[in-house]
Amino acid sequence: MEIPIKKKRRKRRKYYNWVEEIAKGNTNKFYHSTDWDILKEAVLKRDKYECQFFAGKWNDGKHFPNKIKPVTATMVHHIKPIKERPDLALNINNCISLSFEAHEIIEERHRWAWRKKKKSLTKERW
């Protein structure tokens, strides 16, 4: 049985005021930061790596799971979006553990998953 390898933390190089950075629109910088990695790991540990949506413990009021089932959580979702409330970006109580599928449902990206991309037709050249 293999032991899972923990992700090595980068040394914190610079202090960022995340409220200002997110207000400027630097959300990508935030999601690639050590601060987010530490918070994400803490939230996943708190929820015991279980998807709270499919466990029936949390929903956003619009989306509900079809079936309650145990699913492993791999993502962390901000309950109140950081673009609306940048002051809650690093608040552990504003985050919830979700599986990839549940996160796609909540973010409403699942509707477009079934569409296939059109293949471009190329002219036959002789």
Buried (B, 14 or more C-beta within 10 A) or exposed (E): EEEEEEEEEEEEEEEBEBBEBBEEEBBEBBEEBEBBBEBBBEBBEEBEEBBBBBBEEBBEEEEEBEEEEEBEBBBBBBBEBBEEBBEBBBBEEBBBBBBEBBBBBBEEEBEEEEEEEEEEEEEEEE
